[in-house]
């Protein structure tokens, strides 16, 4: 997106909704990466795969989400912790480039996904835009809230595959007992970590959960690529 386009978006957010967006540089997507380390490194430095509609996605997330989609009915998925010894072994194998997820247990893979998100040097939502996102979520009018979030999403990388996956998981809440609200509560600390103690008040934490729930239930809002009717087939076949 051109700088002028980004400035126009900032102008509309300020004038229409009183939302000021800090200046931050989007990291350029690179078509090739080196190194096998998966955890604790920037998204731009992990091995990635090009997925139509979603762009470049970390191979680990593609494989882990595909694995869990077939087991999305597992009770307490993402809430129940996996086995620490098994997870340590899985991490070591993954960092060596071994294919080991197909024989793993669902809760172990779910825990790995949480660790992957939590250990990112920069959260999936850039910290510079957290305050703007929370102000958009706090808009009392639903139409204003949606419009403001859509504008803000244009400043974010198009990474809605993960939220589409979480939506599919939530749609099976009758089996796994994990609603979109439950999933948002689990992932808010690692995707939208509070920067200081002031931001850890009950009201501010609840707003973070509500924001994440909005993106889970409407994954097309995150990033500037809409989710089409074929997206579910794309995700199932990646």
Secondary structure by P-SEA (a helix, b strand, c coil): ccaaaaaaaaaaaaacccccccccccccccccccccccccccccccbbbbbcccccccaaaaaaaaaaaaaccccccccccccaaaaaaaaaaaaacccccccccaaaaaaaaaaaaaacccccccccaaaaaaaaaacccaaaaaaaaaaaaaaccccaaaaaaaaaaaaacccccccaaaaaaacccccccccccccccaaaaaaaaaaaaaaaaccccccccccccaaaaaaacc
